Amino acid sequence: MGLSVQTIELLLLVAAIVSMLARRVRLPYTVVLVLAGIVLALLPFGPDVVMTKDLIFTALLPPLVFEAAFYISWSELRKDLLLVIVLATLGVLISAAVTAAGMRYLAAWPWSAALVFGVLIAATDPVSVIATFKEAGATGRLRLLVESESLFNDGTAAVLFVIALSLTTGQAAVGSVALSFGWIIFGGIGIGLLVGAFALFLAGKTDDHLVEITFTTVAAYGSFLAAEHFRCSGVLAALCAGLLLGNVGSLGAIADTGRNAVGSFWEYIAFVANSLVFLLMGIRLAHMDFAPVLKASIIAVLVVLVGRALAVYVCCALFTRSKSGVPAAYQHVLFWGGLRGALALALALGLPAGMPRREEITAVAFAVVAFSVIVQGLTIVPMVRRIERAPLFDTMDEHG
């Protein structure tokens, strides 16, 4: 069953109560939401909701990507842009390669299944990462790095996923991979900037904050859907549209009163979308049987962690002697805080029906995400708070 009005009302009520409860018990909101979803699914009156790729990828992901990008300062991002791009490209490739090799040789999966799984689970998830780090109170460069990387590497992973599927199903030649890669990335960036610029132009013609909010909503979904229509990266399109409106809009295209209203609107939309994502995740987990894939799931969790560790420490080592050098404590946070979530689940749920080991890939992806959100999510919050309180980093936040 899809999301009816009654189901949405029930889920929002649960989300509001969980939010209050999470603050009282001092547990991460995202973790409590997943657990609440599991409990809700086991109740006799629990909602019968089918978690689909379209629901996650098309309805809930665009506003979350746009909202996160809207609040990223371009002037600050520019200082670490090369580092973020390296983490989001080379880092994703390292993580995907290590994971695919691990599943091939340790879990005895065929290369086709191992490669697809390695790519879909390689990127950190902006939904999980941003929600968790906001709650942890991360600020300054640390928050900028983790949020920006999670946004950018989503685009890379989505691109690699399309290419991996095409190669494993024999629908693309190796020679066309570079062309596809370039079109998906740069086409997505171009469409995002074009839609964002058009929305800014229209917003500059009015001082009605309701109309300005409407234009930002059109930009968020319009950029994503237009890019996907032309087989480009919708994630990168929404990211670029959000960056453009958040930074250029602050220079006067969107009035000050309108910007406050826009900010409040998107804060609420992010709360709703996050709540639905994690509740639906918990509901789906409650109905899954992990016993047949227990061994593969344990192997997957381990190789995903190893791949993430290599990706972070190798990429950061390249910048050791530069102004973009990353303190060791920040690297540890980037490693352990590399949560997996909604994007991996959306990609797994969207696998073609004839894909070898499709059901196993999906179940193992859910197992990795469950470990990431619950185990890593519970431990990363105190880790970040401890680092943020360290006086050493007060002086290092501006790149030393």
SEGUGU-995196 format. One record per atom (N, C-alpha, C): x, y, z. Coordinates in steps of 0.02 Angstrom, whole numbers, plus 50000, padded with zeros to 5 digits. Layout:
XYZ/...
# end
This chain:
500424994050000/500005000050000/500445006250000/500215011549965/500595017649963/500465021850025/500715028050022/500625032550079/499965036350071/499445034150106/498815037750106/498855043650154/498365047950151/498345053750197/498325051250269/497925046150282/497875043450350/498545040650375/498895037250330/499545034350348/500055039850363/500055045050321/500525050650332/500365053950399/499735054950414/499545057950478/499795053750536/499705047150532/499935042750585/500695043050593/501055042850537/501785042950540/502045049550568/501715055150550/501925061650576/501785062150651/501235059350673/501085059350744/501615055350782/501785049450755/502305045350786/502975049150786/503135052450730/503765056150725/503805061650777/503255065250787/503255070750837/503355068050907/503015062550923/503085059550989/503785056750999/504055053550947/504735050750950/505245056350960/505135061950926/505605067650934/505635069951006/505055070451038/505035072451109/505355067151153/505215060851138/505495055351178/506245054951171/506495055851109/507215055351097/507605060451138/507315066451145/507645071651184/507665069851259/507145066651281/507115064851352/507615059251369/507665054251324/508115048651338/508815049851311/508905055551277/509555057551250/509855052351203/509445050051158/509665045551105/509575049051038/509985047250987/509905050350921/509205049350894/508915054750870/508235054750843/508155049650787/508655049150743/508605044650686/508575037350710/508965035650760/508965028750786/508295027050817/508025031650857/507385030450890/506825029950838/506875033750784/506375033250730/506375026250698/506975023650684/507015016950654/506725011750702/506895012250766/506625007550815/505865008350821/505635014550818/504905015750821/504555012650761/504875013150702/504605010050642/504535002550648/505044999450679/505034992150690/504454990350736/504384994050791/503844992750839/503164993850806/503104999350768/502475001050735/502254995550687/502744992550652/502584987350604/502334981050637/502534979850699/502344973850735/501674974350770/501404980450774/500754981450807/500194979150761/499634976850790/499064974550748/498794979950701/498824986250723/498564991750683/499114995350644/499704992350642/500264995550608/500114996650534/500365002150505/500225003750435/500564998850388/500204996950336/500474992450285/500744996650228/501364998850235/501675003450186/502224999750149/502225000250084/502744997250043/503275002550028/503885001250050/504435005850038/504705004549967/504635009449923/504835008549853/505395013449835/505725012049780/506245016549756/505955023449739/505375023549705/505075029949686/504905034149747/504645031049799/504455034749859/505065037949891/505615034249898/506215036849929/506585041549883/506705039149821/507155042649775/506825048849745/506185048449729/505855053949694/505485058649741/505165056049793/504755060249836/505135063249895/505585059449926/505885061649989/506615063949982/506985061249935/507695063049929/507805070149903/507445072549850/507575079249824/507535084849876/507015085249917/506995090749966/507545090250018/507755084150036/508285083450086/508955085750058/509105083949996/509725086149964/509715093749956/509155096349931/509095103649920/509175107449985/508835105250038/508855108850102/509555108950131/509905103250126/510585102950152/511045107650113/510985107550047/511415111850005/511245119250015/510625120750028/510395127750037/510785131250093/510995127350144/511325130350202/512085129650200/512355127050146/513085126550140/513355133050112/513845135950146/514155142150123/514665140650068/514555143650009/515015142449954/515715144949970/515765150550004/516435153250021/516825148450065/516475144850110/516805139950152/516935133450114/516445131350074/516525125250035/517095125749986/517185131649957/517705132649906/518395131049934/518505132349999/519165131050029/519325123650030/518815119450037/518915112250041/518615108549981/518475112149928/518125109049871/518525103349841/519185104349832/519605099049802/519605092849846/519675093849912/519655088149959/518985084549955/518445088249954/517775085249951/517685081349886/517925084149830/517865080649765/518275074249765/518865074449794/519285068349797/518945063049839/518675065049896/518315060249939/517705057349903/517375061749864/516755059749831/516865055849767/517465055749741/517605052049679/518085046249693/518715047849708/519205042749723/518985038649784/518725042049835/518505038649895/517945033649881/517465035649840/516905031049823/517165025149782/517625026449737/517915021149696/518285016049739/518685018549787/519055014049832/518565009949873/518075013249902/517585009749943/517205004549904/516985006249844/516615001549802/517044995649782/517674996949764/518124991549743/518274986649799/518414989349859/518554985049916/517944980849934/517364984049935/516744980449952/516584975049900/516644976749836/516504971849783/516984965849788/517634967249798/518124961949803/517984957549865/517794960749920/517644956949980/517054952349971/516524954849939/515924950649928/516064945049877/516514946449831/516684941249781/517084935549813/517594937249851/518054932149876/517874929449945/517524933449986/517344931050053/516634928350056/516174931250018/515484928850017/515334924549957/515824923949911/515744919749851/515174922049806/515054928549803/514564931249757/514864931649687/514464931149635/514724932349567/514924939649560/515384940949514/515624947749506/515064952749491/514574950549452/514024955249435/513664957649497/513484953049542/513144954949604/513594958849650/514224956649656/514704959949701/514834967149679/514904968149613/515044974849587/514454979549599/513854977349584/513264981449593/513174983249667/513254978249711/513194979549783/513734984349806/514354983449784/514894987849804/514764995149787/514464996149728/514325003049706/513735006049744/513195002149753/512605005149784/512695006549858/513175003049890/513285004049962/513895008449976/514245010649923/514885014149932/514815021149962/514305024749941/514255031749962/513935032550030/514165037550067/513825039250129/513175042750111/512685042350156/512015044550140/511875051450171/511685056450130/511565063150158/510985063250208/510485059050198/509915059050244/510145057050314/510505051450319/510735048950383/511275053450412/511765055350371/512335059250395/512125066050420/511735069650380/511555076550398/511105076650459/510625072150462/510175071850520/510575070350583/511035065650579/511425063650638/511905069050661/512245072250614/512735077250632/512415083750655/511815085250631/511445090950658/511295089750731/511065083650745/510875081950814/511485081850860/512055079950832/512675079650872/512945086550886/512695091650852/512925098450863/513575100050829/513735096250776/514355097550739/514325104450706/514885107950707/514915114750679/515545115550637/515595121350606/516205123250571/516425118450517/517075117550512/517365113650457/517165106250461/517115103550521/516945096450529/516265095150497/515775099150515/515105098150486/515105099350411/515475104450389/515505105950317/515785099950278/516315096850305/516625091250270/516155085250265/515855083350321/515445077350320/514815078350279/514505084250284/513895085450246/514045086150171/514565089950154/514725090950083/514925084450050/515325080550084/515535074150055/514935069650043/514485069350092/513895064950085/513455067150027/513425073650014/513025076149958/513355074749891/514005076149887/514355075249824/514455067849806/514615063649856/514745056749837/514105052849821/513535055549841/512905052549819/512845052949743/513035058649716/513015059449644/513475054649609/514085053849635/514565049249606/514315042049609/514045040049667/513795033249675/513215031849628/512765036749620/512195035749576/512435034749504/512945038549485/513235037849418/513545030949409/513965028949457/514295022449453/513795016749453/513245017649489/512725012449492/512415011349424/512255016749390/511965016149323/512455012649276/513095014549280/513605011549237/513705004249254/513735002649319/513834995749340/513254991249317/512644993749323/512064989849299/512104988749224/512294994049188/512334993449115/512864988349094/513424988449129/513964983749112/513784976549129/513494975549188/513334968749210/512754965649172/512324969949144/511764967249104/511914967349030/512524969549012/512734969548943/512414974948901/512174980248932/511824985548895/512284991248875/512924990848895/513384996248878/514074993348866/514434996248820/515134994348808/515584998348854/516164995548869/516634999048913/516835005748885/516875006148818/517085012348787/516595018048797/515975016548811/515475021848821/515425024148893/515795020948939/515745022549009/515945029749024/516525031848996/516775038649009/516275043848985/515985042748926/515485047448899/514875047748944/514645041948966/514055041649010/514205045149076/514795043849103/514995046949167/514985054549162/515275057149108/515305064349099/514615067449090/514185064149051/513515066849039/513095066949103/513125061449141/512725060949202/512935066249252/513595067249260/513835072049309/513745079249286/514035080949229/514025087849207/513335089949182/512955085249156/512265086749137/511855088349199/511955084449252/511595085849315/511775092549344/512415094149344/512645100649369/512345106349328/512365105649262/512115110849218/511365111949226/510985106549230/510255107149239/510095110249307/510455108249359/510345111149425/510465118549427/511015120749395/511165127949393/510655131749351/510445128649296/509955131949252/509285132849287/509045127549319/508395128049354/508455132749414/509015132349450/509115136849507/509145144149486/509485145549430/509535152449405/508845155049384/508455150749353/507785152849332/507345154249393/507395150149444/507005151249505/507225157749539/507875159049539/508125165349568/507875171449530/507875170849464/507625176349422/506895177949439/506495172749445/505785173849461/505705176449532/506095173749579/506045175949649/506235183349656/506685185549613/506895192549616/506365197449593/505825194749564/505295199049538/504725200049589/504805197049648/504265197549698/504565198249768/504175201149813/504375201249883/503875197449926/503455193349893/502975189149927/503315182749949/503385181650015/503775175950038/503445169250021/502785169250013/502455163049994/502625161049922/502675166149879/502875164749810/503605162549807/504035165749848/504735163849850/504825156649874/504435154649924/504455147749948/504255143049892/503745145049854/503515140849799/504055139949746/504415145249731/504955144749681/505515140149705/505685140349770/506205135849795/505965128649792/505315127449805/505045120649801/505085118049730/504895122449682/504935120549611/505665119149592/506125123149618/506825122149603/507075115449629/506875113649690/507105107449721/506875101349681/506225101049668/505965095249632/506075095849557/506025101949531/506105102849459/506795101149435/507305103149472/507995101549452/508105094049454/507875090749507/507965083549514/507615079749459/506975081249448/506575077549399/506805078849328/506995085149313/507225086749246/507875082949231/508335082849280/508965079249270/508845071749260/508405068849300/508265061749293/507935060249225/507525064949202/507185064049137/507695063649081/508225067649086/508745067549035/509315062849052/509185058249099/509665053149119/510315056049147/510235061549184/510795064549220/510695063249295/511145065849336/511105064749408/510625069649439/510055067249463/509575071549498/509845074049564/510265069949597/510555072049660/511005078049651/511445077749600/511885083449587/511495089549564/510955088549527/510545094249505/510225097749564/509925093949610/509625096949670/510155100249714/510735097149717/511295099949756/511495106749729/511595107149663/511815113549633/511275118849637/510645116949628/510095121749635/510065124449706/510155120049756/510145122249825/510725126849842/511315125049817/511905129449829/511795136349798/511535136449738/511425142849703/510915147249739/510345144449757/509825148349790/510045150249861/510405145849895/510605147449963/511135152849967/511565153149917/512115158049919/511965164449880/511725163749819/511545169749780/510925172949808/510455168749831/509845171449861/509975175749921/510505174249958/510675178150017/510955184949998/511115186049934/511375192449912/510835197149888/510205195149896/509665199849881/509145197449833/509255191949797/508745189449751/508125187349790/508235184649850/507695183049896/507725187949954/507175191449967/507165196550020/507315193550088/507545197850135/507725195350201/507135191950236/506555195150233/505955192050263/505785185550229/505855185550163/505715179550126/506205174050142/506835175850153/507345170850169/507195167450237/506975171450285/506785168450350/506205163550342/505715165550301/505145161150289/505355154950251/505795155850201/506045150150162/506425145350208/506835148150252/507225144050298/506775139950344/506265143050372/505805139550416/505425134050379/505215135550317/504865130750277/505285124550264/505915125650242/506345119950225/506575116150287/506615119450343/506775115950405/506225110950421/505605113050412/505035108650425/505005102950374/505095104650310/505075099550258/505605094250271/506205096450291/506745091650306/506545087150365/506215090050415/505995086050473/505495080750451/505015082750409/504495078050386/504815072550343/505235074450295/505535069550251/505995064750289/506405067450334/506835063150375/506425058250416/505895060850447/505475056550489/505175050850449/504915052350390/504615047150348/505135042050325/505725044450306/506245039850283/506425034750337/506565037150398/506795032550449/506245028250478/505635030850481/505075026650502/504935021050450/504945022850387/504835017850334/505405012750334/506005015050348/506575010450353/506455005350408/506225007650466/506085003050521/505524998250505/504995000750473/504424996550454/504654990950406/505074992750358/505314987750310/505774982650344/506204985050389/506664980550425/506274975350465/505704977450495/505304972850536/505034967050497/504944967950432/504644962650390/505164958550353/505804959650366/506324956050329/506604950350370/506784944950336/507094939050368/507834939050349/508264940450397/508974940950384/509344934350395/508984929250420/509314922850436/509664919850374/509354919650316/509684916550258/510304920450234/510354926850252/510914930950228/511354933350286/511324929850342/511684932050401/512444932350389/512714926950360/513434926850347/513634932250298/513254932850243/513414938050193/513344945050222/512864945950268/512764952550299/513354954350344/513594949550383/514174950850427/514784952550385/514894948750331/515454950150287/515384957050256/514774958650235/514654965150203/514794970950250/514564970450313/514694975750362/515444976850370/515814971350376/516544971850386/516904974850326/516734972450265/517094974950207/516894982150191/516274983950206/516064990950196/516454995550243/516554993450305/516944997450353/517674997950331/517954992350307/518654992550284/518714997150223/518244996550177/518265000850118/518195008150135/517765009750183/517675016750204/518315019250238/518615015150280/519235017250314/519785018850263/519885014350215/520395015550164/520235021850124/519605022750105/519405028550066/519575035050103/519405035450167/519515041650205/520255042850217/520605037850243/521305038950263/521765039850203/521635036250148/522045037150088/521925043950057/521295045950049/521145052450018/521415058250061/521325057750127/521565063150170/522325063450171/522655057650163/523385057450162/523665061450103/523285061950049/523505065849991/523555073350006/523225075550059/523195082750075/523585084350139/523995079650162/524345080550226/524765086850228/525115088350174/525565094050172/525255100350141/524605100350133/524265106150103/523855109850155/523585115550135/523165119450180/522505115750195/522345110850154/521725107050164/521835100850206/522405100350240/522545094650282/521995093650335/521825087350346/521275085750392/521555082850457/521395085750515/521625083050579/521425075750586/521825071850621/521695064650629/521015063450660/520815067450709/520175066450742/519595067450693/519665072250647/519155073350597/519125067350549/519705064550533/519715058650489/519345052850521/519435051950586/519095046550622/518335047550618/518115053850625/517405055450620/517145054050549/517535056050499/517335054750430/517265047350417/517705043350447/517675036150438/517055033250473/517005034250538/516465031050576/515785034350563/515805040650543/515185044250530/514945043550459/515265039150420/515055037950351/514445033350349/513875035850370/513275031750376/512965030150308/512685024250303/512315022350243/511575022850258/511165024050207/510455024950221/510005024850160/509625030150151/509065030250104/509275029050032/509835031950010/510035031149940/510195023849924/510565020549969/510735013549958/510105009249954/509625010749998/509005006849998/508605008149934/508585014449912/508215016149851/508515012549791/509185012549787/509515009249731/509405001649733/509444998749793/509334991549800/508624989649782/508134993649804/507434992149789/507284992949715/507694996949680/507584998049609/507964993449563/508284988249590/508654983449548/508174979949500/508394978549439/507964975049391/507764968149417/507174965949397/506904959549422/507354953649404/507694953949347/508114948249326/508824948549351/508984953349394/509664954149419/509864948049461/510444944849447/510674939249488/510724941149561/510454936949605/510474937949677/510144944549699/509644946549663/509304952949679/509054953249751/508694948049772/508404948049839/508944947849892/509474944249879/510024943849927/510384950649933/510494953849876/510814960449877/510394965349917/509734965249905/509284969849941/509294968550016/509254962150036/509254960550107/509904962450141/510464961150108/511114962850136/511194970450140/510954974050090/510974981450092/510584984050152/510004981250165/509614983250224/509984981650288/510324975950290/510704974150350/511264979050363/511624981050311/512174985850319/511904992650341/511354994750311/511055001150330/510815000950403/510514995350423/510284994750493/510874995250541/511424991950527/512024992450569/512284999650570/512295002650511/512565009450505/512155014450546/511495014350536/511055019150569/511025018050645/510975011750665/510875010250737/511545010150775/512025006050753/512655005350790/513095011550781/513225013350719/513645019250707/513285025650728/512635025850716/512255031850735/512255033050810/512215027750850/512225028450923/512905030650949/513445028550915/514115029950941/514435036150912/514215038350853/514535044150822/514345050650857/513745050950886/513525057150919/513985058950977/514105054451027/514575056251080/515275057451055/515475054051002/516135054950974/516225062150947/515715064450910/515745071250882/515725076450938/515295075350987/515235080251042/515885080851081/516235075151090/516865075351125/517395079251086/517415078151021/517895081750978/517735089150975/517085090850969/516885097850965/517055101651029/517075098251086/517235101551149/517985102451159/518385098951118/519115099451126/519345106351105/519695110151148/519915116951131/520395117151073/520745111451060/521235111351006/520915113250940/520295111050929/519985111950864/519665118750856/519605122550909/519345129350902/519805133450858/520445132150862/520935136050823/521085132750757/520875126550748/521035122950685/520465123250636/519885125950657/519295125650615/519365129850552/519815134550553/519925138750494/520535136350456/520625129850453/521175126650415/521845127950446/521865128050513/522505128450547/522805135250544/
# end
